Amino acid sequence: MNTTTTNVTNAADSNPPASLTPMMKQASGTWRNFEDALKSLSEHSWVFSNITEAVDRHRVTELEAQEKNKKIAELESSLQAHLDQYERRCIKWDQEKSQLQQQVEIDQVKLNKDAQMASKKQEASHAQEKERLKKQLDAAEKTIATLQVNLKEAHTKTKKIESDLVRCTGRMKEWEGFVSLLRPVDYKSLDERVGQLITRCHSIVRKHFFRNLPIEFFANGPQWDHQTRSLGVPLSFPPSNTPAARYVRMAASLHLIAGQLCTSIFKPCYIPESADVSEAIKETLTQQNIDNPKKERLTRALLLSTYEPEDIDDAIKQAANSASENVRKILSSIGGNEEFRKEIEKLFLDAAQVWKEAQHSTKMVEASMKDDDFHNWNWGELEEFTSAHAETEPQPALQSIHMLTLFPRVYVRDDKHIISSGFVLWDDAPIVFAAEQELRECILARKSTSGWNGNSSGGSMRRERRLSTLPDRRNEVTASSPTSSRAENKAPFLETQRPQMQGSKILNGTGGKG
């Protein structure tokens, strides 16, 4: 009985009813799908984690964008307020200008009245003076008789004066003995040595100022503008390392070095006590050389014989050190450093040794950066400054320079001999236009952004890459052809001019501008 019951029960367990079989199969398949889904979720859980992080970052980015848009709106509002304020100031300035013009007219009327009154008073004063002179004439006629008596005494004094004249003539001969210290200068040697100085000066400047400046120099736009203005050189200085920007930095450096050469080194004589006295004597001797060359030679010879050679050498060293330090300080804002100062000091010392020979010349050797002594002076030009950026279209100049002296002209006025015609950069040189054009673009970029420290630096670098495709003539350091239009209408003084610095890279011939 029990065995039968067990078998029936087992049969019932192993053979479920036919109605439950599909449901069990469906439940089993659902369970397997659920297990597969759990397994897939476990394998790709990192993907869902990254999606969550991306959503969070997107929310933060949206908040930052909203803050920046708000800041831009505030800056635009501030800019409009400043523009409105500027317009109100312009109106006020126009009103003040009108008032000042009216006041000038009133003052002019008053001045005319005062002049008329002064004229009447002057006429009355002349009448009184005429009467006074008449009385003096009467008195003078009475005095003539007395003077005739004194004539004999004057004759005696004349003899004494003649004796003094003989004595003074002896002293004059002694002074003229100082002139024997002067000797005719070897122009060929002096020409070559001055030419070598020009080549060295150009080489030093190219080495230190044609190089690329670190970007930190341009990081602060207003500071760069202030520093370049403090150079005192009327050129545009783009805040970049394009060829045009480096060329104008070279030109400014050459100009400032030339100024120190003229004021500190190229002097008729060195006065150890004072550099200011040396400069004053230079002006005096230059004028004497125009009015009375013989007097100039005597004065210069006397001054040269006054001091011992050791004192002169000390004065030269002091002048070279001071001049080189002045140049370094001024040019530090565009890359001047201690290495540059040492090289320039050595150049100044060597230039002084060359100039000592010129100081002892029987004919005064002059150096000048100005263009006012002779008309149509045939200044030299550096080829790399005239040919670089030759395709640049001329634009209205931001600066007015006419010419910027890069090296002084050196000449002997009495012999009409030119040792060096000097070098200048003219206001129509291609690099001047290229630098001004680049600076204009930079100024426009600043106005279109919120400030220099914004995206304008990126714009400057883009302009630098674009302008750097223009020619960069690093090795072309020759003077422009004498067929330049500036060589026309030479003054008679220049008829003896010849190509300078034979054998050097700089001078091949020169072109001048009247």
Secondary structure by P-SEA (a helix, b strand, c coil): caaaaaaaaaaaaacccccaaaaaaaaaaaaaaaaaaaaaaaaaaaaaaaaaaaaaaaaaaaaaaaaaaaaaaaaaaaaaaaaaaaaaaaaaaaaaaaaaaaaaaaaaaaaaaaaaaaaaaaaaaaaaaaaaaaaaaaaaaaaaaaaaaaaaaaaaaaaaaaaaaaaaaaaaaaaaaaaccccccaaaaaaaaaaaaaaaaaaaaaacccccccccccccaaaaaaaaaaccccccccccccaaaaaaaaaaaaaaaaaaaaacccccccccccaaaaaaaaaaaaaaaaccaaaaaaaaaaaaacccaaaaaaaaaaaaaaaaaaaaaaaccccccaaaaaaaaaaaaaaaaaaaaaaacccbbbbbcccccccccbbbbbccccccccccccccccccccccccbbbbbbcccccccccbbbbccccaaaaaaaaaaaaaaaaaaaccccccaaaaaaaaaaaaaccccccccccccccccccccccccccccccccccccccccccccccc
